[in-house]
Amino acid sequence: MAGFLGEQLSSIGFGVIGLGRIGGFHADSLLHRVSGARLVAAVVDEEHRRRLIEAGDAPCELEESVPALLARPEVEAVVVASPAVAHNEHIAMAAGAGKAIFSEKPLADSVAKAEAAAEAVEAVGVPFQIGFQRRYDRGYARARELIAAGAIGDVEMFRGMSCDRLGPIEFLKTSGGIFMDLASHDFDAARYLTGEEITEVFAVGAVLVEPELATFDDVDYAIVLLRFANGALGVVQEAWRAPYGYDIRAEVHGSKGKVIAELDEKFPATLYDERGKVSSRHDRFVERFADAYVAELQAFVDALHGGTAPTPGLEDGLQAMRIAAAATKSRREGGWVSVADV
């Protein structure tokens, strides 16, 4: 692809839509840790904007609306970190304004909206990257290298797991459900690590933590069986409960061996005492994947400067959405669901 900046060599001006937990992290990265970029302005909802101004905690100038942010010529790229239900709208608006787009997942809260957002991006040809940060984690990246090099032979089985703390109910109502919010990372990891497409899913779920989830047909525990295009099988386990600390892992079995990418210990030291092996665990995903979040945004900036296609891209975001939608349909109706059918 042609260089997005042409011959321009200066740092890329960024706007951020949403300064919540992950949006705030990206804003801080643009200020302090990502080279070749600068934070210009951000936009948040009116109540959040008021709190930031009163506390003096705004990381940059705050615009009053998304159109105002996108109208600024010095904003050449945007980070979409608004609530999931608004991602497709903000992606389409940014594309229409000709801005390069880095968006948190999911693309939308439905496949139809996600496909419409993708069409808006493709229509104008702006660079786009979806925020599947596990691809930039050193453990996952090394596992992919080993599998691609044939270290475990032919891929035959995958296992992924994510256990996190339950978020606020108001957030979960607009997140798209456990499969689009939490499990989408494991679906993408399955595709990324194995190099194979997921063709069918069978999902079950239960409400064991927060009864209110049942009022909007969501669950807090889920298991998804996977079938891959090459005949391999897989399982993804999801939970909105992690009393012992944030827990994620991926395991790929092959004809000659297996490779595991899992939770790193919080500190590079382990205590052994009368209790046995004692170690500290990460508490939240932002903490566990801090380096990966910076690395994925740096990769996006480097792609813009170098005129290469950012990765993961639109199709990766769409496939994760389709798999999540198939899992949701399977959980609600029972039986195997073809990913192609959604």
N, C-alpha and C positions, 0 to 999 in steps of 0.2 A: 504494500500500500504506500501511497505517497506520504511524505512527511507531513504530519498535521500542522506543524509550525513552519513549513517551508524552509527558508534559510535562517529563520529566527533562532538564535542561540540563547536567548535570555531565559530566565526561569518562567515556568508556566503559571499563570494566575488561576487560582482555584476559588470556587464558591462551594459552600457546603449547605445542603438542605437537610436540616435536622441536627441538633446538638445534644442528642440523648447519649446513652452509654457508649455506643459505637461511633456515632457522629462526632461526639466530643473527642474520642480517642483519635479519629482521623484528623480532626482539626489540629489537635496538639502535634500529631506526627508531621503535618504540613508545616507547622511553625518551627519544629525543632529537629526532626529526624529524617525527613525526606529531602534529598538534594534535587536541584533542578526544578523546584516548585516553590510557590509562595501562596500563603492564605490571604485572600483579598477580603472576602465578606461571607456572611452566613445568614440564613433565615430560619426562624423558628416560629412556633405559634405565639400568639399575643401574650398569653399568660407566662410562658417560658421566657419570652423576650423581656417582660416586665421584671421578672425575678433576676435575670442576669444583669440587667441594667442597675437595679437597686443594689445588688450585691457587688457590683463592679467586677463580675467574673466573666464577662464576654471576652472570648479569645481574639475577637476581631470586630470590625464594624458590622452591625446588624441591619440588614435590609428589612423593610416592612412586608414584603411579599416575594414569592418566587419569581413572578414576572419582572419585578424590579431588580432582583439579583441577576437574572439572565440578560437583562438589558444592558448591564455594565460591560463595555467593550474589553476591560482589563480582565474580566472573568472568561478565561478561555476553556476551562474544564470545570466539571461539577462532580461532587460526591453526593450521591442520593442516599441519605440515611434517615429519611422520614419513616413514619409508620408504614408497614408492609402494604396496607390497603391503598396507600397513595403512591407507591413506587411507579406503577405504570403511567399514571398521569404526569408525574415529574420527569420520568424518562422521556416521554413524548414531548413535553414542553422544552426540555433541554435539547433534544434532537432538533426540534423546530427552530431553536435559536442558534443552531450550528455549533453547539458545545460538545467537546469530548466528554464521555460519561463513564464514571466509575459508580456502579450501583451495588448497594447491599442486596442480598437475596431476601425474599424471592422477587422475581420480576413483577409479580402482582399477586392478588389473592385468588385468581382463577386462571386456567389455561387460556381461555379466550382473551382475557385482558392482557395476559403476557404475550400472546402472539401478536396482538394489536400494537403493543409497545415495541416489539421487535421489528415489526413492519415499519414503524415510524423511524426507527434508527436506521434500518437498511435503506429506506427511501432517500435519505440525505447522505448516508455513508460516513457518519461521524464514528470515530473510534469508540469502542465500548468494551468494558470489562465487568464481569459479575464477581461479587465478593465471596468466593469460596476459598477462604484463607488457608485451609488445610493443605492445599496444593503447594503452599509456600512454607509450610512447616518442614524443618530439616528431616524429621523422622519420616513423614509421609513421602517427601521428595526422594529420600534415599531408598525407601521401600519400592517406589515406582521405578527407580533406576535399576534395582536388582531384578525386579520382575521383567522389565523390558529387555534386560540383558540375558534372560533365560536362566537365571540362577535357580528358580524353583521349577523349571520345566513348563509344561502346559498348565494353565490355570484351571483348577477343578472346583474350588470352593472359596467363598468369601464370608467373613463375619465382621460386622461393624456394630459399635455400641456407643450411645451417647446418654449420659445421665447428668442432669443439670438441676439447679434449683428452680422451683416454680416461680414464674414471673407474675406480675400484677394481672388480675383478671381482666381489667380494661385493655391491657396490651394483648392478652391471649385472644380476646374476642375479635381482634382485627389482624391476627397473625397468620391466618389461613389454616390453622390447626397444627397438631403435633407433627404431621407428616411434612407439611410445607415449611414449618419453622425449624423444628429440631432435626427431623430425619433427613431433610434435604441435603445436609452436609454429608451424611453417610451414603446417601444415594449417589452424590457426586464423587465421593471417595471411592465407592465401588467401581464406578466407570473409569475414574482416573487411574486407580491402582491396577485393575485387571486389564484395562485396555479393551474391555468387552462391553457391549450394550446390554442393558436389562430389558428383557422382552415381556415378562409376566411377573405379577406379584400376587401374593395372598396375605392379607393382613387381619390381625385381631387386635382388640384393645380393651382396656378396662379403666374405670375411674376408681382409683384407690387413695388418692391424695386430696383432691379438691372437688367435692360434690357439685359445685356450681358449674363445672365444665360440662356436665350433662345437660344443662339448660340450653346450651348452644351446640350440642351434638359433637363434643370433643372428648378426648380421653387424656389421661396423664401417664398411662403405661401402654406400650404397643410393641408388637412383634410383627415383622414383615418377612415372609419367605420370598426369595428371588429366584428367577430363572434367567440365565444369560444366553446370548445368541449362540455361543459355542457349546451349550449344553451344561455348563457349570451351574452349580447351585449356590445359594447364599442366604444369609439371615441378617436382619438388622433389628437391634433391640434398642428401644427408646424409653426413657423414664424422666418424669419431672420430679424426681426425688433423688438427692445425692447427699445424705447426711454426713458422709465421710469425706466429702470434697468432690469437686468437678471430676468426671470420669469419662474419658473417651478412649476408643481403641479401634484398630482395624487389623484383621488377620487374613492373609491370603494363602491358601494351600495349593500346591501344584504337584505334578507328577514326580518331581525330584526333591521337594522340600517345602518349606513355608517361610513366610516373612511376616513380622509383626511390627506395627507402629502403634504405640500406646501412650498413655499418660506419662509424662515426665514427672519426676519428683520435683518439688518446689525448690529444694536446695541440693547442690551436688555433694551432699554428705549424709550419711545414714548412721543413726545411733543404734547400738546394740547394748541392751541392759537386761535386767531381770524379766522385762516384759517381752524380750526377743528383739526382733528388728523393728525399729521405730523411725518413721520418716514423716515429713510434712507434705501435705497435698495442696495442690492449687485449689482455690475456692471458687473462682469464676473463669468463664471462657476468655474474657478479655485479658486476664492475668496469664492463663496458660498459653494463649496464642499471641502474646504481645509482639514478639519478634516477627511472627508470620504476618500480622496485620500491617506492620511497617513494610515488610518485604513485598507484599502484594501491591501496595500503593506505590512503592518505589519502582516496581516492575512496570506499572501502568505509566508512570511518568517517563521512564526510560523508553518505553515503546513509542510514546508520543514524540519524544525527541529523535528517536531513531527511525521513525516512519515504518515501524513493524506493527503487526496486528496484536493487540493486547490479548492475553489469555488468562483464565478461561473467558470465553466469549458468549455471545447470544445463544448459540445452540446448546452450550452447556447449561445455561440458565433455563432454557426451555425444556431440555430433557429432564432436569431435576424436577421441574414443575409437573411434567407429564407423569413421571413415576409417582410423585406425591399424590397427584389426583387419582391415579389408578389405585394406590394404596387406600386412599380415603373411600373410594367407591367399593373396594373389596371389603373394608372393615364394616361398612354400612350394610352391604347387600349379601356378603358371604361369597366364597368361591374365588377362583383365580380370575384376574383381570388383565387383559393384554394392554401394554403401555400404548401400543399403536392406536387402540380404540378411543383414547382420550385426547 
